[in-house]
Amino acid sequence: MVVALRSVGEYESLLNTQEKEVKALARYTGPVCRLCRRENMKLYLKGDRCYSDKCAYERRNYAPGQHGRVRPKLSDYGLRLREKQKLRRIYGLTEKQFKRYFKEADRQKGVTGTNFLILLERRLDNVVYRLGFAQSRSQARQLVRHGHFLVNGKSVDIPSYLLKPGDTVTVVEKSRSLSVINEALETLPRRGVPPWLELRKEQYEGVFKTFPTREEIDIPVQEQFIVEFYSK
């Protein structure tokens, strides 16, 4: 169907609407426990719930769908695809974002797979989660977008902001009474703070001390499979 537009304003409005629809389609809005069951492992996407008896993966540790109880043997391509999807879902990224990080890691010196994981760990939303100010990365992303954090004393509301050694992440003064942040800090002992970060709990701040090594990144993926997936 052809729509006759009367002005440039109408044309721009139509483009904006289409762009929003594409973004909405790119973002997964379904039940996240379904993703854990698909990947056959806990991805810890729902924070404290993942440690409780309510965890859907613990109750139904088979793939979703009508034939989920039978997991077929994967081909070489299937193994690499599943590793890629697993890592992408852990960090909550779209395919376009994920591939962009891979290309950047491939341009850097060193091991591409390790560089890739380090880039993902440097994201502000991930660091907020790792420091214990949020119970999940999705929750951390929302808190960052709402302007609850400062980086080196300046407000940053971009979840993909990449931190570097020496950067300080601080909870905004008026946000320190938020129950969502304080409840997350209470559950932090279950996860702990990685050695490449320093949490100053009383000051509601953390320091990005150094880039993590592969041994310090507790993500259960075989990143070499992802490198091979994108290298074909």
Buried (B, 14 or more C-beta within 10 A) or exposed (E): EEEEEEEEEEEEEEEEEEEEEEEEEEEEEEEBBBBBBBBEBBBBBBBBBBBEEEBBBBEBEEBBEEEEEEEEEEEEEEBBBBBBBBBBBBBBBEEEBBBBBBEEBBEEEEBBBBBBBBBBBBBBBBBBBBBBBBBBBBBBBBBBEEEBBBBEEEEBEEBBBBBEEEBBBBBBEEBEEBEBBEEBBEEBEEBEBBEBBBBEEEEBBBBBBEBBEEEBBEBEBBBBBBBBBBEE
